[in-house]
Amino acid sequence: MSGPLNGYRIIEIAGIGPGPFAAMMLSDLGAEVVRVNRANEVRLPRPDRPNPDVTARGRRSVAVDLKSAGGVEALLALVDGADALIEGFRPGVMERLGVGPDVCLARNPRLVFGRMTGWGQDGPYARAAGHDINYISLGGALAHFGRRGEAPVPPMNMVGDFGGGGMLLALGVVAGLLDAAKRGEGQVVDAAMVDGTALLMTMFWTLREVGMFDENRRGENMLDTGAHFYDVYRCADGDYVSIGSIEPQFYAELLSRTGLADDEEFAAQMDAERWPALKERLSEVFASKTREEWCDLMEGSDVCFAPVLKMTEAAVHPHNVARKTFIEIDGVTQPAPAPRFSATPPTVSRPPSHAGEHTSEVFSEWGVAQEQLEAWKTDGAVVDA
């Protein structure tokens, strides 16, 4: 393995969404992450092709029955040699299983215990079910996604699950590891998607405070599709381009390349009352050419321009190809690890594993005696795929 986290051992209690994404990031950055799947997830015979879940890449998998005493012992044996553990159950579940933070930190005082939930470990909503759409609603973000006069539009599950959730859990774990190296003690990291969503809105709280963002006028502010110079436009072929010409020099370049430099109506860039009419005019202009024609006119300029690409288009765009933004592993195209490091470049060490594919291998490498391992396997506490 390579990457700045090389040498760290992390346990991932397998779940869905933001937890696996955080574990993927930690693995991409070089940590040895062992994915603990449920014993009943093992499929025999094991499929002969990799698990299609890209977010499970880079990790070996063990299968453990955490509802058995032997399974709890097996997990705690891994905790003894781990630097961190991450889990994404509702509050109290790990405690009921007998592997909560108090138990784990008693076994390994240097452990960083990362917890991923939607609402957090406490508060009135803590034990309620929810999904990304709910977390970004309560966090004060969803109300501001959408166009003027229309209902809020959920931005898929990017903001709560992955931005405010998984990415902040990964950051919290790395910060916890740094602190444990300094103090010699671990701690609990409570990563909540509602908290992370609120944090991602920080700049808009600033803009609101200084009068540059009106929370009651969705789709009418500069950065939420209200401005004619910060939006997406449909082209003659039905494809779209994006424009972000905020600064005066970039706005001047936009007007020049759209043939509107001498049009006095566009002179008062920041007159918000004129934005709807100017947007209609720009819509007509962009509809006069195909996306490719606009790319020929604007790519590489200071308009602040880019074509709006679908996933498969993004993977083959010359800029992304040049930077190797996407990689292929066993025939599956996927985003490459990010960010980049000059001395310790991240890599993907293996394709996604099937549940229990490495049970015996991992427990043996992590110091469990063969006799103990065989006893757990006999009892069904751990399962080999």
N, C-alpha and C positions, 0 to 999 in steps of 0.2 A: 504494500500500500504506500501511497504518497499523500501529500497534503499536510496542511499545518496542524491537523489534529492527529497525525500519525502517533501511535503509542497509547492513545486513550481507548478504554474499553467501555462501551455503553450498551445497556440492555434496553430493548424496545418491547414493551408489552403491546402486541399487535392490535391495531384497531383500524379505523377508517379515517380518511380525510387528512386533517391537519397533523395528527400524530405521525403517521407514516411519512408525510412530507418533511417534517422536522427531522425524523430519523434518516431520511434520504439525504438531506442536506449535510447532516453530521457525518454520514458515511462518505458522501462525495468529498468532504473536506479531509478525509483520511482516517477518521475514527474507525475502530473495529466495532461495528454495531451488530449485536445478535438479536434477531427478531424472535420473540417468544410467541408462537402461535398456540391456539387451543389444540388439545389432543384430538378432539373430534373433527378438526379441519384436515387431518391427514387423509389423503386419498391413495388407496392401494389398488392396483399397482400405480406407482408414481407416473404421472404424465411424462412423455418423452420429449416435451418441449418446455422452454422456460415459462414461468408464470407470466401472463401478459400484463400484470400490474406494474407499470414502470415505476411507480412510487416505492415499490419494494426492492428496487435495484440495490446492488452493492452489499447486501447483507446475507449472512447465513441464517438459517431458520432451525430452531428447535421446537418440538411440540411437547407441551406440558399440560397436565390436568391440574389446574390450580384449585380445583374443588376437592382435591385429595390431599391427605397429610404428606404423602410422598412428593407430590407435585410442589407443595409449598417448600419442603426441604430442598428440592431440586433448584427452585428459583433462588432461594437464599444462598445456596452454594455458589450460584453465579454472582449474586450480590457481593459475596465476600471478595471477589476479584475484580469488581467493576468500579469505574470512576463515576458513572452516572446511570440513572434509570429514568425512562420516560414512560408515562402511561396516560391514557385518555378516557378512563371510565368516569362515570358520574361520581360526585363526592361520596366518600364512605365505602365504595365498593372494594378498593384495595385493602382497607382496614378490615372489612368483613371476611375477606379471603385470608387474612392473617399475614399480609405482606405490605402493610401500610408504611408510611415514612418512619414512624417511631420504631417499628420492628427492624426495618432495613438499616436505619441509621445506628441502631444499637449494634447490629452486626458489623457495620462498616461506617464508622463515624465520618469518614472523608467523602461519603457518597453524596452526589448531587441528585436529588429526587425531583424530577420534572413532571408537573401535572398539567394536562391539557383538558380544559372544559370550555363550554360555551359561556356559562354565566359566572364561573369562578367557584371557589371552594366554599364561599359563604354568601349571605345576602338572601332576600326574599325569593328570588328565582332559582337559587342554587340547585335545587333538586328537581326542577322541572325539565321536561324534555324540550328540545329546541334544535333548530338548524341555522345555518349561516344567515338565511334571510331574516330570522328573528333576532339574532345577535347584532347584526348591522342596523336593524331597526332601533333597538334599545340603545345602541351606542351612538346614535345621532348621525348616522351616515346615509342610510337608505333614503331618507326624506329628501335628500339633495341630489339624487341621481335621476335625471329625466328631463324631458323637454317642457317648455312653457305650455301650460294648460293641460298637461297629461299627467297620468299617475306616475309615481316613482317606479323606476325600472331597476330591478336587481341586477348588479353587474356579475352575473353567474355567481360562483361562490369564491371569488378571488379575494374579497376584502376581509371577510370574517374568518373563513377556514384557513386560508393560506397566508395572506398578508398579516392580518391581526392575530392569527392563531399560530400556525406551524412555524412561520418565520420568527416570530417573537419567542416561541418556545426554544427554538434552536439558539437564538441569541442569549436567552436566559440561561440555558445550560452551559454555553461557552463562558459566560460571565461567572457562573457558579464554579466552573472548573478552575478559572483563574483565581477566584477567591479562595477556593479550597487549597490550591497550591501555596497560597500566601499565608493563610491562617491555620491550615492543617485540619480544618473542619468543613464538613459539607453542610447542606441546607436544603430546604424545600423551595422549589420554584413554582409559583401559582400563575400559570399562563391562562388567561381567560379571553376568549374571542371578543367579548363585549368591551373589555378593557383595551385590547389591541386595536379594535375598530375606533374607539374614541381617540386613541393615541395617533392613529393615522390621519385623523381630522385636525390635528394641531394647527396646521397652517391656516385652515379655514376659520378656526377660532380667532386667530390673529387678524385675518382679513375682516371678519365680522366686527372686531373691536375697533378697527380703524375706518370702518364705513365702506369697505370695498367688497363686502359680500352680504347680501340681504337674504337671510334664511327663509323669509316668507315669499321669495320670488324665484322658485325653482325654474331653471332653464332660462333665466333672464340675466344672470351674472356673467362676468367675463369668462370664467373657466368652466361653466356648466352648460355650454352651448348657447348662451345668450348672445355672445358677441359674434359678429360676422367674420372676424379674423381669427377665431378659435373654434373650429367646428369641422365636421366632415361634409363632403359634397359629393353628390351623385354625378357620375360622368355619362357620356353618351352611350357607352356600352353596358351601363348598369352597375359597373364597379364604382368604388369610392376612393377619394383621396382625403388626407387630413391636412389641415392648415393650422399653424400656431404662431401667427405673425404678430406677436404682442408688442415688442419693442419698435420704436418709430422707424429705425433703419430696416428692420425686417418687414414692416408693414409697407414701407416704400417699395421694397423689392417685390412684394406681392402685387401691388398695384401696377408696377412696371410690367411684370410678366403676364398679367391678365389684361393688359391694355387699358387700364383704368387710371393711369397716373395723372391724366389731365382732367379727370372727372371731379368737379368740385364737390359733388355729393359725398365723396369718400374722404374729403380733406379732414373733417372733424372726427378722427378715429374713435375717440373716447366719449362721444355723445351717445349715451345709451338709448336715448329716445329714438335715434335713427337706426339702431342696429337691425330691427326686423326688416325694414325696407331695404337696407344695404345687403342683408343676407339674401333677400329675394333676387336682387340684382346679381350677386355673386353666384347664386344657384344657377341662374340662366347662363352665365359665362362658363361655369364648369361643365354644364350639360352640353356644351357645344363641341367638346372634344372627348376622346376616349381616355381612359386612365393611362394608357401607354403614351399617348400624345402629351398628357400633362407631365408624366415622368420625364419625357424628353425635354420638356421646357423647364422643369423645376428641380429635378434631382441634382443634388450637389450644390445648389444655390443657398442663399441665406433667407429664403422665404420661410423656413421652418416647415418643411413639407415632407410627407411620406405617403406612399400608396397604402391603402388599407388592405392588408393581406390576410387571407385565410391561413390556417396552420400549415397546410401542405405548400402553400405559396411561400410562406415565410422561410420554410426549410431550404428552399432552393434559390432564394434571392441572393444576388451576388455579394452584397455586404455581409449577410449572415454566413454564406459559404466561406468568404475570405476570413472571417473571424472564428469559423468553426463553432458557431453558436448552437448548432444542432449536430448530434452524433448518431451513429447507427450501431446498435448492439444486437447481434444475432438476428439481423434483418429488421429490427424495430427502430424507427426514427424517433428521436426524443431530444429534449433540451440537454445541452451539455452542463456540467457543473459550473456554478458561478458563486461568488466572484472569482477572479483569477489572481494567482500569486506568482511572483517572479521566481522565487527560490523553491517553493514547495507546491508545485502545480497539483490541483485536485484531479482525480481520475475516478472512473467507475470501475470498481474491482471485479464485479461479476454481474451477470444478468439476474433478474428477480428469481428468488428461490421459491420452491414449493414448501408448504407447511411440513416441518419435521425432516427436511432433506438432510440436515447436518446434525441431528440430535446427538448421536454417539460421538461424532468428530469434535463438536464444540465442548461437550462436557469433559471429554478426555483431555483436550487441550487446556481447559480451565482448571484442571487439577482434581477432578473427581475420580476416585478409585474405581477400577473396572468392576469390582464386586458390588459396590454401591450402585453403579450405573445399571448393571444387570438386574439388581433387585428392583430398582425403580421401573425398569422396562417390564419385568415380570408382573408387577403390580398394576401396570398401565398408567403409572404416574408420569412417565415420559414415553414418547412414541417415536419410533424411527419410520421414516417414509421410504 
